[in-house]
Amino acid sequence: MNQSYHTPVLLKESVDALMIKPNGIYVDCTFGGGGHSRAILEKLGDDGRLVAFDQDEDARRNIPKDPRIIFVPHNFRHLQRFLKLHNIITVDGILADLGVSSHHFDEAERGFSTRFDAPLDMRMDQRQPLTAADVITNYSGQQLHKMFEQYGEVTNSKTLAKTIVELRNTQSLKSIDALKQALRGIVKGNPNRYFAQVFQALRIEVNDELGALKEMLQQIPPLLKPGCRAAIITFHSLEDRLVKNFFRRGTFQETEENPFIMSKSMNELKVITKKPIEPSDEEMKRNPRARSAKLRIAEKVMMV
Ligand SMILES: C[S@@+](CC[C@H](N)C(=O)[O-])C[C@H]1O[C@@H](n2cnc3c(N)ncnc32)[C@H](O)[C@@H]1O
């Protein structure tokens, strides 16, 4: 594990939740610094296997020399496809620790952090073409408004979008400092919090984080063997809501539209955590980045 790359959050809680069988096949959807993967490997025997996904090539440097691990440098939205490539049709457990790693925030040139000046990049997968600068430069006022409202919960998202559209005609807004300077006059409340919300919205959009999460969640029921579990750690309410609803009902809708069609028995997952597990005070003190973490666990039912 590379602690300077990322400190794992809810490590024991999430890995214990998987009830690891020494000869099982497990998936870590978000390898990062490898903290969770290492804890899974420690519980696996010689015949066990771990498939670790990470769409960021930088994560590759943290892979331990271990014949039981297969690294897949791709988006977890293609979970089933890549598992099939390795002749894996069903698995004994799936873990995902969503979002970005500390490495992303600490490397100035990746463009995720409001603490540094750098190009507005924010791509986890640097093979993809869309950057945060492209979003700022090319999205319509309405698209920007919706994005800041929905993904960042920015209070004056309409004014924010309008200001960007006006200013980008006369000046470049492609760097972190340029964007922060341009928005100086419209910041509401605490500037650090305001820019954190603006950056969160851009990051979610650039990486299509909610789209990838939805696609991954839908692959959990067919992939899990009966009686086996998925453990997902989220860091904001938009992600947590998707996981909560999908685990409860097998759909992303807030409420069941027609109880006869969406009957509970159609859901192949059983919720293990009625309320999400949150980090202890001790963990939050030791690792402030764990503050907003929520762990939800579901189990594939034996028979539907
Ligand atoms: C919070 S970190 C995981 C840290 C890891 N559990 C550890 O202990 O070090 C999330 C990681 O998942 C990767 N990631 C995020 N979304 C992804 C996606 N849709 N597909 C593949 N990897 C993703 C990021 O690049 C990042 O390295």
PDBQT file of the ligand as one rigid body, heavy atoms in Angstrom, charges set to zero:
ROOT
HETATM    1  C1  LIG A 401     -10.698   6.972  -3.357  1.00  0.00    +0.000 C 
HETATM    2  S1  LIG A 401      -9.527   6.331  -4.467  1.00  0.00    +0.000 S 
HETATM    3  C2  LIG A 401      -9.349   4.638  -3.961  1.00  0.00    +0.000 C 
HETATM    4  C3  LIG A 401      -8.289   4.425  -2.946  1.00  0.00    +0.000 C 
HETATM    5  C4  LIG A 401      -8.019   2.991  -2.613  1.00  0.00    +0.000 C 
HETATM    6  N1  LIG A 401      -9.177   2.314  -2.074  1.00  0.00    +0.000 N 
HETATM    7  C5  LIG A 401      -6.867   2.905  -1.640  1.00  0.00    +0.000 C 
HETATM    8  O1  LIG A 401      -7.022   2.297  -0.571  1.00  0.00    +0.000 OA
HETATM    9  O2  LIG A 401      -5.814   3.464  -1.932  1.00  0.00    +0.000 OA
HETATM   10  C6  LIG A 401     -10.434   6.121  -5.933  1.00  0.00    +0.000 C 
HETATM   11  C7  LIG A 401      -9.624   5.572  -7.094  1.00  0.00    +0.000 C 
HETATM   12  O3  LIG A 401     -10.534   5.054  -8.051  1.00  0.00    +0.000 OA
HETATM   13  C8  LIG A 401     -10.233   5.516  -9.332  1.00  0.00    +0.000 C 
HETATM   14  N2  LIG A 401     -11.528   5.656 -10.013  1.00  0.00    +0.000 N 
HETATM   15  C9  LIG A 401     -12.520   6.542  -9.748  1.00  0.00    +0.000 A 
HETATM   16  N3  LIG A 401     -13.551   6.354 -10.559  1.00  0.00    +0.000 NA
HETATM   17  C10 LIG A 401     -13.230   5.301 -11.358  1.00  0.00    +0.000 A 
HETATM   18  C11 LIG A 401     -13.895   4.636 -12.422  1.00  0.00    +0.000 A 
HETATM   19  N4  LIG A 401     -15.109   5.024 -12.850  1.00  0.00    +0.000 N 
HETATM   20  N5  LIG A 401     -13.271   3.584 -13.011  1.00  0.00    +0.000 NA
HETATM   21  C12 LIG A 401     -12.040   3.195 -12.601  1.00  0.00    +0.000 A 
HETATM   22  N6  LIG A 401     -11.345   3.814 -11.628  1.00  0.00    +0.000 NA
HETATM   23  C13 LIG A 401     -11.932   4.861 -11.006  1.00  0.00    +0.000 A 
HETATM   24  C14 LIG A 401      -9.489   6.819  -9.156  1.00  0.00    +0.000 C 
HETATM   25  O4  LIG A 401      -8.583   7.023 -10.222  1.00  0.00    +0.000 OA
HETATM   26  C15 LIG A 401      -8.779   6.599  -7.802  1.00  0.00    +0.000 C 
HETATM   27  O5  LIG A 401      -7.476   6.106  -7.986  1.00  0.00    +0.000 OA
ENDROOT
TORSDOF 0
